[in-house]
Amino acid sequence: MKNSMIIIKKQLKDTLKNKTILIQFILFPMMTLIMENAIHMEGMPEHFFTKLFSIMYIGMAPLTSVASIISEEKEKNTLRVLLMANIKPLQYLMGIGVYVWSICMMGAVVMAIGLPKQDILMYLFIMAIGFMISIFVGACIGIFATNQMSATSLVMPVMMVLSFLPMLAMFNEKIEKMARFFFTQQLKLCLNDMSIMGHSNETYIVLLVNVIIALLVFGLAFKKKGLE
C-alpha cells in the first residue's frame, strides 16, 4: 500500500507537467458546464450534454491516460527504475489505476452539479463502474504497447468505439443493436434512467460480461508481457 501511494504521488506531479494527460481530465467536465448552461433548445432532453459527455469521458479519459502513462514510462525506462526500487508490478498498476480513477471521479463530481440531488449518487456510481472498466482496458493497451506511438495506435480505435458508438446509436437502429454489447452503451442507458429498478437484466449481464472480459484480458496481458 505504501508503494502504491508513492506511485500516486509521483503521477500527480507528472500530470501537472504533462498537459496532454491533464487536459484529458478537465476537458469534459468543463465542456459539460459550458454546454449545459449556454445551450437551451426546444425539445432537447433534460441534461442532454451531461449524459452525452459523461459517456465520452468514460470512453476517453481513463483509457487514454492509463495507456499513455504506462507506455511513456516504459519508453523512458522510468518504469524499470521503479521496479528496481522494490516496487512490484501489481503495486505500480494499482497506484496508476487508483490515481486515474480518483481524478476522473473528481471530474464526475463537477459534471453532476446540474443534476437533481436524488440522482447524483446513482450518477456517480454509474461513472465509477465505467471508469473502472475503462482503466483495465487502458492498462491492457499500455502493457501490450512497446512505446507511446504504438499505444496511441492501439488506443484510438478502441476509444472511438467506446466513446462514439453510444452517440451514433441514438440515430441508427443497426448501430444500436451492435452497441448494446459494449459497456458504454449500457451505461448510457443507465444514465437515461437513474433508478435501480429501471434497468433491464440485459444491462446487468452485459456490464458483468464486460467486466469479466476486461479482467481476463488484463490478466492474460500481464502474464504474457508483464511490465517489461
C-alpha positions in Angstrom: 0.0 0.0 0.0 2.9 2.3 0.8 4.5 1.8 -2.6 1.1 2.4 -4.3 0.9 5.7 -2.5 4.3 6.6 -3.8 3.2 5.9 -7.3 0.1 8.0 -6.8 2.1 11.0 -5.6 4.5 10.6 -8.5 1.7 10.6 -11.0 0.2 13.7 -9.5 3.4 15.6 -10.1 3.8 14.1 -13.6 0.3 15.0 -14.6 0.8 18.7 -13.6 3.7 18.7 -16.0 2.1 16.7 -18.8 -0.5 18.9 -20.4 -1.7 16.1 -22.8 -2.8 13.9 -19.9 -4.0 16.9 -17.7 -6.4 18.1 -20.4 -8.0 14.6 -20.6 -9.2 15.0 -17.0 -10.6 18.5 -17.3 -11.9 18.8 -20.9 -15.3 17.0 -20.5 -16.2 18.5 -17.1 -15.5 21.9 -18.5 -17.5 21.3 -21.7 -20.4 19.9 -19.7 -20.7 23.0 -17.5 -20.4 25.3 -20.5 -22.8 23.5 -22.8 -25.4 22.8 -20.1 -25.5 26.5 -19.2 -25.0 28.0 -22.7 -27.3 25.9 -24.9 -31.0 25.5 -24.4 -33.1 24.2 -27.4 -36.7 23.3 -27.6 -37.3 19.6 -27.4 -33.8 18.8 -26.1 -33.8 16.0 -23.4 -33.1 17.1 -19.9 -29.4 17.1 -19.0 -28.6 16.0 -22.6 -25.0 17.3 -22.6 -24.2 15.9 -19.1 -25.2 12.4 -20.2 -23.5 12.7 -23.6 -20.2 14.0 -22.3 -20.3 11.5 -19.4 -20.1 8.5 -21.7 -17.4 10.2 -23.8 -15.5 10.9 -20.6 -15.7 7.3 -19.6 -14.5 6.1 -23.0 -11.7 8.5 -23.4 -10.1 9.9 -20.3 -9.2 6.8 -18.2 -8.5 4.7 -21.2 -6.0 7.1 -22.9 -4.5 8.3 -19.6 -3.6 4.9 -18.3 -2.3 3.6 -21.6 -0.2 6.8 -22.1 1.2 6.7 -18.5 2.3 3.1 -18.7 3.7 3.3 -22.3 5.6 6.5 -21.6 7.3 5.2 -18.5 8.2 2.0 -20.4 9.7 4.0 -23.3 11.7 6.3 -21.0 12.8 3.5 -18.8 11.4 5.2 -15.6 9.2 2.1 -15.1 12.3 -0.1 -14.9 13.8 2.2 -12.3 10.7 2.0 -10.2 10.6 -1.8 -10.4 14.3 -1.9 -9.4 13.4 0.3 -6.4 11.4 -2.7 -4.9 8.0 -1.6 -6.3 6.2 -4.6 -7.5 4.3 -4.5 -10.9 0.9 -5.0 -9.3 1.6 -2.2 -6.8 2.5 0.1 -9.7 -0.6 -0.8 -11.7 -2.8 -0.4 -8.6 -1.3 3.0 -7.9 -1.9 4.1 -11.5 -5.4 2.8 -11.5 -6.4 4.3 -8.2 -4.9 7.6 -9.2 -6.7 7.9 -12.6 -9.9 6.6 -11.1 -9.8 9.2 -8.4 -9.1 12.1 -10.7 -11.8 11.0 -13.1 -14.3 10.8 -10.2 -13.4 14.4 -9.2 -14.4 15.4 -12.8 -17.6 13.4 -12.5 -18.5 15.3 -9.3 -18.2 18.5 -11.3 -20.3 17.1 -14.1 -23.0 16.1 -11.6 -23.5 19.7 -10.4 -26.6 20.3 -12.5 -28.3 17.0 -11.9 -31.2 16.6 -9.4 -30.0 15.8 -5.9 -31.7 12.4 -5.8 -29.8 11.3 -9.0 -26.3 12.3 -8.0 -25.3 9.2 -6.1 -26.6 6.9 -8.8 -24.8 9.0 -11.4 -21.5 8.8 -9.6 -22.0 5.0 -9.1 -22.5 4.6 -12.8 -19.5 6.7 -13.6 -17.3 4.8 -11.1 -18.1 1.5 -12.8 -17.4 2.9 -16.3 -14.1 4.4 -15.2 -13.0 1.1 -13.6 -13.7 -0.9 -16.8 -12.0 1.7 -19.0 -8.9 1.7 -16.7 -8.5 -2.0 -17.1 -8.8 -1.7 -20.9 -6.3 1.1 -20.9 -3.9 -0.9 -18.8 -4.1 -3.8 -21.3 -3.1 -1.4 -24.1 -0.3 0.1 -22.0 1.1 -3.3 -21.2 1.0 -4.5 -24.8 2.4 -1.3 -26.3 6.2 -1.0 -26.6 6.2 2.8 -26.8 3.8 5.8 -26.8 3.4 5.7 -30.6 2.2 2.1 -30.6 0.0 2.9 -27.6 -1.7 5.7 -29.4 -2.3 3.5 -32.5 -4.0 0.9 -30.3 -5.9 3.4 -28.2 -7.5 5.4 -31.0 -9.8 2.7 -32.5 -10.8 1.4 -29.0 -11.5 4.9 -27.8 -13.6 5.8 -30.9 -15.7 2.7 -30.5 -16.3 3.1 -26.8 -16.9 6.9 -26.9 -18.8 7.5 -30.1 -20.8 4.3 -30.6 -23.4 5.2 -28.0 -23.8 8.6 -29.6 -24.3 7.1 -33.1 -26.7 4.5 -31.7 -29.1 7.3 -31.0 -29.6 7.9 -34.7 -29.2 4.4 -36.2 -31.0 1.2 -35.2 -28.4 -1.1 -36.7 -25.6 0.6 -34.8 -27.7 0.5 -31.6 -28.1 -3.3 -31.9 -24.3 -3.6 -32.2 -23.6 -1.0 -29.5 -25.6 -2.8 -26.8 -22.8 -5.3 -26.3 -20.4 -2.6 -25.1 -20.4 -1.3 -21.5 -20.5 2.4 -22.6 -23.9 1.9 -24.4 -25.4 0.1 -21.3 -24.1 2.8 -19.0 -25.7 5.4 -21.3 -29.0 3.6 -20.9 -28.4 3.7 -17.1 -27.9 7.4 -17.3 -31.1 7.8 -19.1 -33.0 6.2 -16.2 -31.0 6.6 -13.0 -33.0 4.2 -10.9 -32.0 0.7 -9.9 -35.4 -0.8 -10.9 -35.4 1.0 -14.3 -32.7 -1.2 -15.8 -33.2 -4.4 -17.7 -31.5 -7.7 -17.0 -29.5 -7.3 -20.2 -27.9 -4.2 -18.8 -26.5 -6.0 -15.8 -25.5 -9.1 -17.8 -23.6 -7.0 -20.4 -21.9 -5.0 -17.8 -20.8 -8.1 -15.9 -19.6 -9.8 -19.1 -17.6 -6.6 -20.0 -16.0 -6.5 -16.5 -15.1 -10.2 -16.8 -13.6 -9.8 -20.3 -11.6 -6.7 -19.2 -10.2 -8.6 -16.2 -9.4 -11.7 -18.2 -7.6 -9.7 -21.0 -5.8 -7.7 -18.4 -4.7 -10.9 -16.6 -3.5 -12.5 -19.8 -1.7 -9.3 -20.9 0.1 -9.0 -17.6 1.0 -12.7 -17.5 2.4 -12.6 -21.1 4.1 -9.3 -21.2 4.4 -8.1 -17.6 5.9 -4.6 -17.4 9.0 -5.3 -19.5 
